């Protein structure tokens, strides 16, 4: 039994169903209605921080292993989209990492050298203090997650939308209409994990975005990830410009579960459009609630309570969820996965 029908819960369901299980997914609202459907559609390798910063935080050996997990995630995502013909505008045009200050530019340069030594294709552009990560991608996140749901159901998973879980235990999920008993229970509610899991250590953080009407000119050839991930933008296949971030201008208020866009942040997004000469009207403004872990890594695995967990993506769910689903499925089926130690939910 899996709680949550975002990219995490459906990744677990898909992996288990492919292995012959018949998972049940319970979703309070609808498929991809939370952060899984409200993000920018970036498919980046690594954690939120650049690779050098990740090495400092987690140690070089762990940082390399974490990077490889996200590369595996990218391969798995592409394979699912291809295998099930998911029309989600999936493209592999790379991503541009843009420095916001001198220190970040130095880290980007050091990261490029370190990753290049491992065979990762990164191209530096000193004139703009940026680096192109050639193997990154982008997609329409709602279409991918809904396609993933269809694929999981085709393989035998059952998805129940409009079903609110009120409690989870190692062998059952309690809902207002009854109890679902299962051989394993997985919580995939990300920013809302604390509602079900005591001591979940996930902070809900608001991320805001906007989208314009399509424009004919191709201004941004690939997704851009700037200012240590606090700002990001891309132009989709239809020509719409998607802009998000600027949370760093209002850190004290961009927290909690309220997914209402604010004028304070939206003005910065509007200013970005003006600065880059984008005159197309804004057609959509929205916010999504991200789940930030205590150390920047997701929680993937079995808690001491016996409940499994896949959550705490810190804004990088598209980079970890598919591989994370494979890890959880392997732990449920065999009790082992070679990378599970990296993401232990009960780690200090």
N, C-alpha and C positions, 0 to 999 in steps of 0.2 A: 504494500500500500504506500502510495507516494502522495504527499501533500504539496500542491503547487503545480500549476500547468504553465510555467514559464519555460525558458530554455533549459533550466537546470532539471526540473522535474521530468520534463519530456525526454531529456537526454538519458536519464536513468531508466525511464520506461522503455525507451527504444532499445537501449543496450540489453535490458533484461528480456524483452520480448524477442529480440534476435537470438537470444540464448535458449529460448523455449519456455520462458515463464509467461504468466498471464497477469501482468501488473494492473492494478487499479489506481487511477490518478484522481484525486479529489481537488477541485479548484473552487475557491470561494466566489470568484467572479467569472471571468471568461479567459480563454486561452490568450496568452501574450498581452493581457490588459495592463500589467504593471511594467516594471522597468525593462523587461524583455522586449516589449513592443514600443518603448518610448525612448530608446537610445539612438545614437547616431549611426548605427550600423557598421562601426569600425571592427575589423578583424585584425588585431595587432598581436605580435608575439611579445612575450615578456609580461612583467607586472606594470603597474602604473608608472613607477619610476623607470628612468633609463637603466641600461644594463650595469654601468659602473656603480650607480647608486644602489642597485639591487645587490651587487657584490659586497658593498660595504655593510648593508643591512643584514643579509643572510649568509654571507661568506661566499667566496668564488665558486666552490664546488656545488653548493646548494643552488646558487643563482644559475649555474649552467644546467643543472637538472630541471629547475623550474622552467627555464627557457625551452628546453626540449619538450616538456609537457605541452607548452603552448603551441609549439610547432606540430606536435602530434594532433592537438586539437584542430589545427588548421587543416591538416590532411583528412581527419575524420569528417569535419564539416563539409569539405568539398566532396568527399565520397558520398555522403548522405544526399546532398543536393543532386549529384549526378545520378545516383542509384534510383532515386525516387522522382526524378525530373521536377524538382521544386523550383518554380519560377520566382526567384527572389532577387533578380538583378545582381547575382553574384559576379564580382569582377576582381581580378588580381592585378591592379595597377600600381601596387606598392603604396606606401604611406610616407608623408613628409614630416619629419620631426624638426620643429623650429624652436631655436633657443630664445628664451626671453631675457637672458642676461649673460654676462661674461662667464660666470661660473657654470651655467647650464651648457653653454657652447663648449667649454673645456670638457665637460662630462660627455657630451655628444661625440666629440672627437675621440676621446678615450674609449668610449663604448664601441664606436665604429671599428677601431683598431682591434679591440678584444674580440668582437664578434667576427670580424673578418678573418682572424686567425683560426676560427672554428668553422670557416666555410660559409658564413652568413653573408649574403650579398647586401652590402651597405655602401652607398656612394655619398661622399661628403661634397657640400657646396659652400665653400667658405664665403663667397660673395653675399650669400643670404644667411649665413650661420645656421645651416640646416643640413640634414642628412636624409636621403631617401632609402627606406628599407624596402628593397625591391620585391620581397615575397609577401608583403601584407595585402589585405583585401578589404572589401566592403560588400554590403548587402542591404536589402530591405528587410529589417529585422522581423517585422510582423509576418510577412509572407514566409520567411524561412521557418519561424516557430510554428505557424499553422501547418506548413508542409510537414514539419517534423511530427506534429500531432497526428496528421493523416497517416504518415508512414508507420508510426507506433501502433495505431489502431489496426492498420492492415496486417500487422504482425501478431495481433492478438491482445494488445492493451485495451483497457476500457477507461474512458475519460468521462468524469461526471462534473460538469460545470455547475455553478450555483450551489455548491455543497461546501459548507463552512465547517472546517475541523475545529473543534473546541478543546481537544486534548489529544496528545500522542503518547503512546507507550511502546515498549519494544515489540509487542505482539498485536497492537490494535490502535485504531484511530476512532475517536469519539466524535460524532456529529449530532446536531439536534434531532435528526431523523433516525438515528440508529448507530450501531458500532460496526466498523469494518475490522474483521480479524484477519491477520496475515502472518506469514512466516518472517517477514521483515518489514519495518516501517522506516520511511525516508522522509525527512523534513526538508523541503526545498522552497522555503518562503522568504529567503534572503532578508530584505530590510525589516520584515515583519516577524522574524524568527523568535524574538523575545516573547511574542504572544503565546507560543507553544513550548518553547524550550527555556527552562530556567538557566540563567547564566550564559546566554547565547553569545554575549560579547560582540554584537553587531549593532552599529550605530546607523540609524536611518538618516540619510543625507539627500537633500533635494538637488537635482540637476535640471537645468532649464534649457529649452531649445526653441528655435523658430524655423519655419520653412517659407520660402518665397514661391511665387508662381514660376513656371519654367521660363528660362531664357535661352535664346539660341546660341549665344556665345559660350564657349567652354573656358571659364575663368580658372577653375581649379581642376587640374588633370587627375589629382589623387587626393585622398583624405589627408588633412593636416592636423597634427597633434602638437600643440604649442604651449609654451609657458608651463612646463612640467605637467602637462595634461589638464591644466585648468581651463584651456581654451581649445576648441576643436571645430572644424568645419569641413564640408565636402560638397560637391555638386553631384547629384544623382544622375542616373541614366536619362531621365526625362528633362534634365536641365534645371531642376529645382536646386536652390542653394540652401543647405541645412547648416545652421550655426548653433553651437551650444557652449555652455560653460560660463566663465566669468564668476564662478562661485567664490573665487578668492577676493572679490570686491565686496562680499557681504557674508563672510564666513560665520558671523555670529547669529545670523537668521536663517541661513540655508541648511537647516537641520530639522528633523522631525518628519512626521508622516503626512503633512499637508502638501498635496501635489498641485497647488495653485501657483501659476506663474506670477511673478512680482514685477512691478514697474521698474524697480531699482535695477534688477539684472537685465530685464528685457531692453532697457535703454542702452545698455552696453552692446547687446546683440544688434540692435538697430544701428548704433554708431559704427560697428564693424561693416555692415552693409554699405553705409554711406562712404566710409573710408576706402572701400574697394570698388566704388562706383556701381554697386548693384542697385538698380532702380526699380526692379520688379516688385510688385506689392507683396507684403507678407500675408500669406494665406492661413498659416497655422502658428499658434503659440502653445507650448505645453511644458509640463514638468513631469519628471519621473523620480521615484524615490529609490536611491541606491542603498545598498547595504555594505558599510565599511567594517572590515574586520579590525582586530586590535593591532595587527602587525602588517597589514597589506596583502596577506595571502588568504585565499579562500579556505573555508573549513570543509574538508572532504573526508568522510570516514564515519566510524562508529564511535559514538559518545559512550561515556561510562554508564549511562542510563540504558544502553542497548539500542537506542534510536540512532539511525544513520542520518547524516547531514550533508547537504551540498549547498553551500550558501556563503555569504560574506565576500563577494567578488570585488568589492572596492572599485566599482565602475568598469570592470573588465570581464563581465560575464561572457561575452562573445569569445574571449580568449581562453577560457577555462572550462566552460560548462560541458561541452561535448566530451572532452577527455575526462572531466570529473565524473560524468555519468558512467563512463567505462570503468573508472576506478571503483566507484560505489558498487556497480554491478558485480565486479570481480570479487570484492570483499564479501558481498552477500553470498555469492555462489561458492567461493573457495576459501574465504577468510584471508586472502593475500592479494597484494598488488605491489610491485617493486617501488612505486612512487608514493605509496600511501603515507609513509612516514613524514613526507614533506608537509602534509596538510592536515595532520592529526587534529581533530576538533578540540581535544583536551590539552593541546600543547601549552606550555607556559606563555 
